[in-house]
Amino acid sequence: MQKSAPLELLADASGSVTFGWADDRVYYARFSRSLSARLGETFAARLAAAVEGVTSLSYFADARDLESYDLAARSAILRVLGRQRSKIEHLEVLWWDGTEPREAVRATFGESLHVTRNAAEFEARLVAYAPQARSMLVAKPEPPYRSRWPLRR
């Protein structure tokens, strides 16, 4: 089983993804601003590597801060999730706009898919599956680099 660890951050000029194991067998990802094709494909590769090492998991995708996404990014992530469908017990999504998931997505994931636009409901479900997530999600991920000299005014 996977243990919780600090969340990681992938970012480019248009947006970011914060992700990692929130608890045993609970994988969390939070998407911010815009998900470019390159950022989405990089995250999909990291997700595939993480999922490969477990027999089952719950996946929580927090898209409350997402403003837009490249279709190639979305497709890359859905391909990974579709290939690993047999391992996914619960797929929870906090969605950002007024659209519903396409019928093909609902058909692929069936009863395991739960989509909400209510942040409080999403967070309650996350904490129910991953009690350690409450403290983890408050902490910010480490920046990818640190400056040797602090900026002064």
BELKADA-V432143 format. One record per pair of residues at least 24 apart in sequence whose C-alpha atoms are under 8 Angstrom apart, sorted by sequence separation. I is the first residue (numbers start at 1). J is the second residue. If there is no record, write none. Layout:
{{I:J} {I:J}}
This chain:
{{1:25} {85:109} {88:112} {90:114} {94:118} {94:119} {17:43} {82:108} {12:39} {82:109} {11:39} {94:122} {10:39} {25:54} {59:88} {67:96} {93:122} {27:57} {31:61} {56:86} {57:87} {58:88} {61:91} {63:93} {64:94} {66:96} {92:122} {25:56} {26:57} {27:58} {28:59} {29:60} {30:61} {31:62} {32:63} {35:66} {41:72} {56:87} {57:88} {58:89} {59:90} {60:91} {61:92} {62:93} {63:94} {64:95} {65:96} {25:57} {26:58} {27:59} {28:60} {29:61} {30:62} {31:63} {32:64} {33:65} {34:66} {37:69} {40:72} {41:73} {44:76} {48:80} {55:87} {56:88} {57:89} {58:90} {59:91} {60:92} {61:93} {62:94} {63:95} {64:96} {10:43} {25:58} {26:59} {27:60} {28:61} {29:62} {30:63} {31:64} {32:65} {33:66} {34:67} {35:68} {36:69} {37:70} {40:73} {44:77} {47:80} {51:84} {54:87} {56:89} {57:90} {58:91} {59:92} {60:93} {61:94} {62:95} {63:96} {26:60} {28:62} {30:64} {31:65} {32:66} {33:67} {34:68} {35:69} {36:70} {37:71} {39:73} {40:74} {43:77} {58:92} {31:66} {32:67} {33:68} {34:69} {35:70} {37:72} {38:73} {41:76} {34:70} {37:73} {40:76} {41:77} {44:80} {36:73} {40:77} {35:73} {2:54} {1:54} {64:117} {64:119} {60:126} {58:129} {26:129} {26:130} {24:130} {23:130} {22:130} {23:131} {23:132} {22:132} {23:133} {22:133} {22:136} {18:141} {4:132} {7:136} {6:136} {9:141} {7:140} {8:141} {9:142} {7:141} {8:142} {9:143} {6:141} {9:144}}
